[in-house]
Amino acid sequence: MQVYQTPQYFEVTFDYNPKIISDIKKIPGNRWMPPKKCWTLPLDQKTEVERLLLRYGKENTTAAIPEEVGVIAPMPELTVEIPLAATPFPYQKRGIAYNLQYKRVIVGDQPGLGKTLQAIGTAVGSQRKCILVVCPSSLKLNWQREFEKFAGWKSIILSDSVKNTWTTFHKVAGIRVFITNYESLKKYFVQAINKPKDVPLRLNHIEFKQSIEHFDMVIIDELHRLKDGSTQQSKFTMGITRGKEYVLGLTGTPVVNKPKDLVAQLHIIGRLADFGGYKYFMDRYCGGNGSGSSNLRELNYRLQTTCFYQRQKKEVLTELPDKMRQIVLCDISTNKEYQEALHDLSTYLSDYRQKTDEEVARSMRGEIMVKIGVCKNISARGKINDIIEHIDEIIGSGEKIGVFIHQKEIAQALKNHYPNALTITGADSQEDRQNAVDSFQNNPACNIILLSIKAAGVGLTLTAASRCAFVELPWHAADCDQCEDRFHRIGQKDSVQCAYFLGKDTIDEDIYEIIEKKRSIANAVMGATDNVQKEIIDRVMNSIFNKNEA
């Protein structure tokens, strides 16, 4: 079979075959042209023509059809009010409007542009009743926090204690949001796997629990992790999302290597059939064997008019503030060690609280600050895996990042993982520091710089990046601002996004709350002195003893 596209129609020629003739006659608008001894089919029947080629054509003839590329309309405007605690930026409102219109979507905005808020806005705007969030383990707490912050919706992170009873929380308590990580999908949602020996796992081998029918929306954060459709996690997600009205896949890097990366992701959001199915997608857009690429302009056109949008930071820069701060809560991996140190601190504070002589109490503060420092150290070590995930996401999207640390131990742990990372610490000479700055600013391959809060907090210009992260916290708001301003300086063309990694239920949250309070006090900004040490001790003391009394 051969197909030739004219300005008026497709011309289809082939050796006599009654099966082909039968299929052609089923296509609306078909005509037989005796002079040319060919069939003609309308241009608007392109999908049917492609199916004919898949069934009867020679290998890769699908890829030879001229590309279909049209005008991509602007993203829709949001015309309804959505009750959120924070007002989305205009581009986020357009993203929510797109999601509400197309329902099964890959949200591909660059990291830091607020895909989470757009997903939550879509859930609220579409009045979903039961939502499953699938995300990396390190982000579960943040999804829980963000749903409550922006929508006022309580959520449950799935655990063994609610493995078989979580549906009761939905039915009886009205909980709408349930959160789990990729690795736990089998535990909570798979009844059995009936796979014959010596065959690859297929979706029809998996028996899912009836509980997945409760969900009317599934949100998959970092969808690109499922680009390999042969893995168990991809298969589980495909089964859970099947038939759901709303499925949102969030990823700033949907295509990591080649168009084939999209196949499993499109399957998960229920859109692969819109692209002709697996074989057609491979032939048309992946060079036939999956290792290549073809007709990319058409693929881009069809994605954006069907189920995908992506904005770069530079496109929406005028809508962004100069600086944005994000809190990332972490379940620290050193929790047992932290609790032991906290108990030691609690014991010492009990003695401190009983003192009546102010001079004696003041003399104890130095020792208390040392013990608080021990707690900070343990919390910082427990956040390493989470910060590594964050760094990988940023550099994976082609951006640079600066990471603020305080202890040598934390710097070394990150340096061990990223041996090519630049450093500016107290151990570096002035010459080494300047070389690190120059490399970070001018060498595209240098995308990570580890920064001591003390050594790198002032005097440096690092505008090659618009992303920074704090693994550890200083004591003063002014120190945080100084660090942030290494990136937000004259010459910075982007909005700077600052992520603060805090150990959940640790001293980090107390310190950050004080820092935020200080930011809001005008006289502190003007340089007035304040007794931060005493305030931190009082804050930690109240936190510990209120918790114990409760």
C-alpha positions in Angstrom: 0.0 0.0 0.0 1.1 3.5 -0.8 -0.4 6.8 0.3 0.1 10.2 -1.3 -1.3 13.4 0.2 -2.5 16.0 -2.2 -3.9 19.4 -1.2 -7.4 18.0 -1.6 -7.3 14.4 -0.3 -5.2 11.3 0.3 -4.6 9.0 -2.6 -4.4 5.3 -1.7 -3.1 2.7 -4.1 -2.4 -1.0 -3.5 -2.5 -4.4 -5.1 -6.0 -5.9 -5.2 -7.0 -7.0 -1.7 -10.6 -7.4 -0.7 -9.8 -6.8 3.0 -8.3 -3.4 2.2 -11.2 -2.5 0.0 -13.7 -3.5 2.8 -11.8 -1.3 5.3 -11.6 1.7 3.0 -15.4 1.5 2.3 -16.0 1.9 6.0 -14.2 5.3 6.0 -16.6 8.3 5.4 -16.0 10.2 2.2 -14.2 7.4 0.4 -14.2 7.5 -3.4 -12.8 5.2 -6.2 -11.1 7.1 -9.0 -11.0 4.8 -12.1 -8.6 7.0 -14.2 -5.9 6.8 -11.6 -6.9 3.4 -10.3 -6.8 4.7 -6.7 -9.0 5.4 -3.8 -9.3 8.9 -2.3 -10.0 9.7 1.3 -10.7 13.1 2.9 -7.9 14.9 4.7 -9.9 14.9 7.9 -9.7 11.1 7.9 -6.0 11.2 8.5 -6.3 8.9 11.6 -8.1 6.3 9.6 -5.5 6.5 6.8 -2.8 6.0 9.3 -4.5 2.9 10.7 -4.7 1.5 7.2 -0.9 2.0 6.9 -0.3 0.4 10.2 -2.3 -2.6 9.1 -1.3 -3.0 5.5 1.5 -0.7 4.7 5.2 -1.4 4.6 7.4 -0.8 7.6 7.7 2.9 8.6 5.4 4.2 5.9 3.5 5.9 8.7 6.5 8.2 9.3 6.5 9.3 5.7 3.1 11.0 5.8 3.7 14.8 5.8 3.6 16.5 9.2 0.4 18.0 10.4 1.2 21.2 12.1 -1.3 24.0 12.8 -1.6 27.1 15.0 -1.6 26.4 18.7 -4.3 28.5 20.3 -3.4 30.4 23.5 -4.1 28.6 26.7 -7.7 29.2 28.0 -8.4 31.8 30.7 -9.9 30.8 34.0 -13.5 32.2 34.0 -14.7 30.8 37.4 -13.6 31.7 40.9 -11.9 28.8 42.7 -11.8 29.1 46.5 -8.1 28.8 47.3 -6.3 30.4 50.3 -3.7 31.9 47.9 -4.4 33.6 44.6 -2.6 31.8 41.8 -0.4 33.7 39.4 -2.1 34.5 36.0 -0.2 31.7 34.2 -1.2 29.3 37.0 -4.8 30.2 36.4 -4.4 29.4 32.7 -2.9 26.1 33.7 -5.9 25.3 35.9 -8.3 26.3 33.1 -6.4 24.0 30.7 -6.6 21.1 33.2 -10.3 21.7 33.7 -10.9 21.7 30.0 -8.8 18.6 29.0 -8.9 16.7 32.3 -6.2 14.1 31.5 -3.1 16.2 31.2 0.7 16.3 31.6 1.6 19.5 33.4 5.1 20.1 32.2 6.0 23.5 33.6 9.6 24.1 34.6 10.4 23.2 38.2 9.5 26.0 40.6 6.5 27.4 38.7 3.9 25.9 41.0 2.6 22.7 39.4 1.4 21.6 42.9 -0.9 24.6 43.3 -2.2 24.1 39.7 -3.1 20.5 40.5 -4.8 21.5 43.8 -6.7 24.3 42.1 -7.9 21.8 39.5 -9.0 19.4 42.2 -11.0 22.2 44.0 -12.3 23.7 40.7 -13.6 20.3 39.5 -15.1 19.5 42.9 -13.4 16.1 43.1 -14.6 13.8 45.9 -11.6 11.4 46.3 -8.1 12.1 45.2 -5.0 9.9 45.1 -1.6 11.6 45.1 1.3 9.4 44.0 4.6 11.1 44.6 8.2 10.4 45.7 8.4 9.5 49.4 10.2 12.8 50.2 7.3 14.8 49.0 4.4 13.2 50.8 4.5 15.6 53.7 4.6 18.6 51.4 1.5 17.4 49.5 -0.3 17.0 52.8 0.7 20.4 53.9 -0.1 22.1 50.6 -3.6 20.6 50.3 -4.4 21.9 53.8 -2.7 25.3 53.2 -4.3 26.1 49.8 -7.6 24.2 49.8 -8.2 23.6 53.5 -8.6 19.9 52.8 -7.3 17.3 55.3 -5.4 14.4 53.8 -4.1 11.1 55.0 -0.7 9.7 54.1 -1.3 6.0 53.6 0.5 3.7 56.1 0.2 0.2 57.5 -2.2 1.4 60.2 -4.8 2.4 57.6 -3.9 -0.1 54.9 -7.3 -1.7 55.0 -9.4 1.0 56.6 -8.6 4.2 54.6 -11.8 4.0 52.7 -13.7 4.5 56.0 -11.9 7.8 56.5 -13.3 8.8 53.1 -16.8 7.5 53.6 -17.3 8.5 57.3 -14.9 11.4 58.0 -15.1 12.9 54.5 -11.4 12.8 53.9 -10.8 13.6 50.2 -7.1 13.3 49.7 -4.9 10.2 50.1 -1.2 10.3 49.5 1.3 7.5 48.8 4.7 7.0 47.2 5.5 4.9 44.1 7.0 2.0 46.1 3.8 1.5 48.1 1.3 1.2 45.3 1.4 -2.6 45.3 0.9 -2.8 49.1 -2.2 -0.6 49.1 -3.9 -1.2 45.8 -2.9 -4.6 44.3 -4.9 -7.7 45.3 -2.8 -10.3 43.4 -0.4 -10.7 40.4 -1.2 -13.7 38.2 1.7 -13.7 35.9 2.7 -16.9 34.0 6.3 -17.9 34.3 8.8 -16.6 31.7 6.6 -13.9 30.3 6.9 -10.1 30.9 4.4 -8.5 33.3 1.3 -7.2 31.6 -1.4 -5.1 32.9 -4.0 -7.9 32.6 -1.8 -10.0 34.9 -2.6 -7.6 37.8 -5.7 -7.9 39.9 -6.4 -4.6 41.6 -8.4 -4.0 44.9 -11.9 -2.6 44.5 -10.8 0.4 46.6 -9.3 2.1 43.6 -12.8 2.7 42.3 -13.2 5.4 45.1 -10.8 7.7 43.3 -12.2 10.2 40.8 -8.9 11.9 40.4 -5.2 10.8 40.4 -2.3 13.2 40.6 1.2 11.7 39.8 4.1 13.9 40.8 7.3 13.5 38.9 5.6 11.5 36.2 8.8 11.0 34.3 9.8 8.4 36.9 7.4 6.1 35.1 8.7 6.6 31.6 9.7 2.9 31.5 6.3 1.2 30.9 7.7 -2.2 31.7 8.3 -1.6 35.4 5.8 -2.8 38.1 5.3 0.8 39.3 4.3 2.0 35.8 1.9 -1.0 35.4 0.3 -0.4 38.8 -0.2 3.3 38.0 -1.7 2.5 34.6 -4.2 0.2 36.3 -5.1 2.7 39.0 -5.6 5.6 36.6 -7.6 3.6 34.0 -11.0 5.1 33.5 -10.5 8.0 35.9 -12.0 11.3 34.7 -9.2 13.4 35.9 -5.5 12.4 35.8 -2.7 14.9 36.1 0.9 14.0 35.6 3.3 16.6 36.9 6.8 16.7 35.5 9.3 19.4 34.4 11.2 16.8 32.3 8.6 14.7 30.4 11.2 13.7 27.7 14.5 12.7 29.3 16.1 11.1 26.2 13.8 10.5 23.3 10.1 10.7 22.4 9.6 7.0 23.5 9.8 8.4 27.0 6.2 9.7 26.5 4.6 6.4 25.6 4.1 5.1 29.2 3.3 8.6 30.5 0.6 9.1 27.8 -0.8 5.6 28.7 -0.9 6.5 32.4 -3.0 9.6 31.7 -5.2 7.7 29.3 -4.1 9.6 26.2 -2.0 7.1 24.2 -5.0 6.2 22.0 -5.3 9.9 21.0 -1.9 9.4 19.4 -2.9 6.3 17.4 -1.8 3.8 20.1 1.6 2.2 20.8 2.6 1.0 17.4 1.5 4.1 15.6 3.3 6.4 18.1 6.5 4.4 17.7 6.3 4.4 13.9 5.3 8.0 13.6 7.3 9.8 16.3 10.1 7.4 17.4 11.6 6.4 14.0 9.9 3.1 14.1 12.1 1.3 16.6 11.9 3.7 19.6 15.6 4.7 19.6 15.1 7.6 17.2 12.8 10.5 16.7 10.6 11.8 13.8 7.9 14.3 13.1 8.6 16.2 16.2 6.9 19.4 15.1 3.7 17.4 14.7 4.1 15.7 18.0 4.5 19.0 19.8 1.4 20.4 18.0 -0.7 17.3 18.9 0.5 17.3 22.5 -0.3 20.9 23.2 -3.7 20.7 21.5 -4.6 17.4 23.3 -3.1 17.0 26.8 0.1 18.9 27.5 1.5 22.3 28.3 4.8 23.6 29.5 6.0 27.1 30.4 9.6 28.2 31.0 10.3 30.6 33.8 11.4 33.2 31.3 8.0 33.1 29.6 6.1 34.1 32.8 8.8 36.1 34.5 6.8 39.3 34.5 4.1 37.5 36.6 6.6 36.3 39.3 7.9 38.2 42.3 11.6 38.8 42.6 12.0 36.1 45.2 9.8 33.1 46.2 10.3 30.9 49.3 9.2 27.3 49.6 9.2 25.1 52.7 10.0 21.4 52.1 9.1 19.3 55.1 11.2 16.1 55.5 10.7 12.9 57.5 14.2 12.7 58.7 16.0 9.4 58.4 17.8 10.0 61.8 14.6 10.2 63.8 15.6 7.7 66.5 18.9 9.5 67.1 17.0 12.9 67.1 14.5 11.7 69.7 17.4 10.7 72.0 19.0 14.1 71.7 15.7 15.8 72.2 15.2 13.9 75.4 18.6 15.0 76.6 17.7 18.6 75.8 14.3 18.2 77.5 16.0 17.0 80.7 18.4 19.9 80.7 15.6 22.4 80.0 13.7 21.1 82.9 16.5 22.1 85.2 16.8 25.4 83.4 13.1 26.1 83.9 13.3 25.5 87.6 16.0 28.1 88.1 14.9 31.3 89.8 18.2 33.2 89.7 18.4 35.0 86.4 22.2 35.0 86.4 22.3 31.2 86.8 19.8 30.7 84.0 21.8 33.0 81.7 25.0 31.0 82.4 23.2 27.9 81.2 22.2 29.3 77.8 25.5 28.5 76.2 25.2 24.9 77.1 21.5 24.8 75.9 22.6 26.3 72.5 25.2 23.6 72.2 22.5 20.9 72.7 20.2 22.7 70.3 23.1 22.6 67.8 23.3 18.9 68.2 19.6 18.5 67.4 20.1 20.7 64.3 23.1 18.5 63.2 21.1 15.3 63.5 18.1 16.8 61.6 20.4 18.0 58.8 22.0 14.6 58.4 18.5 13.1 58.2 17.5 15.4 55.3 20.4 14.4 52.9 18.4 12.1 50.8 15.6 14.6 50.3 18.0 17.4 49.3 19.7 15.0 46.8 16.3 14.3 45.2 15.7 18.1 44.9 19.1 18.8 43.4 18.6 16.0 40.9 15.3 17.4 39.8 16.8 20.9 39.3 19.9 19.9 37.4 17.8 17.3 35.4 15.8 20.2 34.1 18.9 22.0 32.9 19.1 24.6 35.8 21.9 25.4 38.2 21.5 25.4 42.0 23.3 26.7 45.1 23.0 24.7 48.3 23.6 26.4 51.7 25.0 24.3 54.5 26.8 25.0 57.8 28.5 21.8 59.0 31.5 20.3 57.3 29.9 16.9 57.7 26.9 17.9 55.6 29.1 19.5 52.9 31.2 16.4 52.7 28.2 14.1 52.4 26.9 16.2 49.4 30.4 16.4 47.9 30.6 12.6 48.1 27.4 12.3 46.1 28.3 15.1 43.7 32.1 14.9 43.3 32.2 17.7 40.7 30.2 20.1 42.8 31.9 23.5 43.4 32.4 24.6 47.0 32.8 27.9 48.9 33.4 27.0 52.5 35.7 28.1 55.3 38.3 25.5 54.2 38.6 27.1 50.7 41.2 29.8 50.0 40.2 33.1 48.5 41.7 32.1 45.2 39.7 28.8 45.3 36.5 30.7 46.1 36.9 33.1 43.2 37.6 30.2 40.9 34.5 28.5 42.1 32.4 31.7 41.5 33.9 32.1 38.0 33.3 28.5 37.1 29.7 28.6 38.3 28.9 31.8 36.5 30.6 30.9 33.2 30.8 27.2 32.8 27.5 25.5 31.8 28.8 22.2 33.1 29.2 23.5 36.6 25.7 23.3 37.9 26.0 22.7 41.7 27.8 24.9 44.2 27.9 24.1 47.9 27.9 27.2 50.0 28.8 27.7 53.7 26.3 30.1 55.3 29.2 31.9 56.9 31.8 31.9 54.2 29.4 32.6 51.3 26.7 34.7 52.9 28.1 38.0 51.7 30.0 39.6 48.8 29.4 36.9 46.1 27.5 37.1 42.9 26.0 33.9 41.7 23.3 35.0 39.3 24.0 32.1 36.9 21.4 30.3 39.0 17.9 31.3 40.2 17.5 28.4 42.5 19.0 28.0 46.0 18.3 25.6 48.9 19.0 25.6 52.6 19.8 22.3 54.2 20.6 24.1 57.5 19.4 27.3 58.9 21.2 30.3 60.4 19.9 31.9 63.5 18.9 35.3 62.0 16.5 36.3 59.2 19.1 38.7 58.0 21.5 35.9 57.4 19.0 34.0 55.3 18.3 37.1 53.3 22.0 37.7 52.7 22.4 34.2 51.4 19.4 34.5 49.1 20.7 37.7 47.7 23.8 35.9 46.4 21.5 34.9 43.6 19.1 37.9 43.6 21.5 40.6 42.6 21.9 43.1 39.8 22.2 41.0 36.6 19.7 38.4 37.7 17.0 38.1 35.0 14.9 35.4 36.8 12.8 35.2 39.8 14.9 33.5 42.5 13.3 30.5 44.2 14.6 29.6 47.7 13.7 26.2 49.1 14.1 25.7 52.9 14.4 22.0 53.9 12.9 21.5 57.4 12.8 18.3 59.4 9.2 17.6 60.3 8.5 17.9 64.1 12.1 19.0 64.7 13.8 22.1 66.0 14.0 23.3 62.3 10.3 24.3 62.3 10.8 26.4 65.5 13.8 28.2 64.1 12.2 28.9 60.8 9.1 30.3 62.5 11.3 32.7 64.4 13.1 33.7 61.2 9.8 34.4 59.5 8.7 36.4 62.5 11.9 38.5 62.4 11.4 39.2 58.7 8.1 40.8 59.5 9.4 43.1 62.2 10.4 46.5 60.7 12.9 47.4 63.4 14.8 44.2 62.9 15.1 45.1 59.2 16.4 48.5 60.2 19.2 46.9 62.2 17.8 46.9 65.8 19.3 44.3 68.0 17.2 41.5 69.5 17.9 38.6 71.9 17.6 35.8 69.3 19.3 33.3 71.6 16.8 33.8 74.4 13.9 33.7 72.0 15.0 30.4 70.5 15.5 28.9 73.9 12.0 30.0 75.0 10.5 28.8 71.8 12.1 25.4 72.0 11.3 25.1 75.7 7.6 25.9 75.1 7.4 23.5 72.2 8.9 20.6 74.2 6.9 21.1 77.4 3.6 21.9 75.7 4.0 18.6 73.7 4.9 16.7 76.9 1.9 18.2 78.8 -0.4 17.3 76.0 
